[in-house]
Structure formats: C-alpha cells, structure tokens
Amino acid sequence: MKDKIIETWHINNRVNLILIDATSIEGLDCTLSKRGGRSVALQFAHLHNIRLWRLKRDAKEFMRGQTEINRDGKISKALLLMRFKESAEAFGGFIEKGINNNGKVKGFRRGVVPMLGYMISHEAHHRGSIVLTLKQCGYPIPKEIRDNIWAWNQI
C-alpha cells in the first residue's frame, strides 16, 4: 500500500509536467486577472512554492537542494519542469516518512493520506484554472492532452 500511496503523488506530478510541457511559451504569460493576479507561469510557481512551504515548515530535512521559484524573475518551461521534478521527489520523501511513522505527519493532524488528498486537490484546482485561463486567452491545451491528463492508469 505504501508504494501505491507514494505513486499517487508522483502520478499527480506527472500530470503537472504534461500540462507544463503542453503550455505554449506565450501561454505562460496569460492571466485573466484585471488586477495583476497570477499568470499561468505564476500559478505553476505557486504550486511548487507551496510544496516547499510545507516542507520548510514541517519536514526541513527534505528541503536540501530545493529552490523556490522567484515570482519576480523570468519563469521558463525548463525551470518549471526542473523544479517540479525536484520538489515532487522531496515531497514524495515526506509522504514516505509519514507512512513509515504510522501515518502521522507534522502539520496535518489527520495524517499523511488526508494531507496527500489536500495537496493533490490544491494542485488540481490550479490546473483547472490554468487550463481555463489558457483557453480564454486563445492558447488552449490540445484536446488529446486534456483527455490524457485524466488517464491515470497510463500516466
């Protein structure tokens, strides 16, 4: 069961990687906000940075080698792909530590599985926002990719 729980986290991350890869360079700068809200690139950066925030707060030992994405810098697809791979590995370690600790994790009193559900829900929320933003800005994700990100048995 432990391997399946950890794999669930990594499937979620592979969905993020697929979406990042499918986003056009122009699409990264898209936003629907009229007041300076997050662009697509900043929404992706937010996901990575939230992973690190939780690690920094609750599992510092997994922060080694991690780097936040600067909100003020240029955010490229290559940077997003690299950082997402790194933070997914570190967060996977945090999940494994929680499983090995009878499901207990610091900072989430209900335990590691509800925390995993929370993190995946958070990331899925932003993925939906990203897909909608790209569509409304004229840079839609191709239908086959939109369909494939739901094929968790194949990802």
Secondary structure, 3 states (H helix, E strand, C coil): CHHHHHHHHHHHHHHHHHHHHHCCHHHHCCCCCCCCCCCHHHHHHHHHHHHHHHHHHHCHHHCCCCCCCCCCCCCCHHHHHHHHHHHHHHHHHHHHHHHHCCCCECCECCCHHHHHHHHHHHHHHHHHHHHHHHHHCCCCCCHHHHHHCCCCCCC
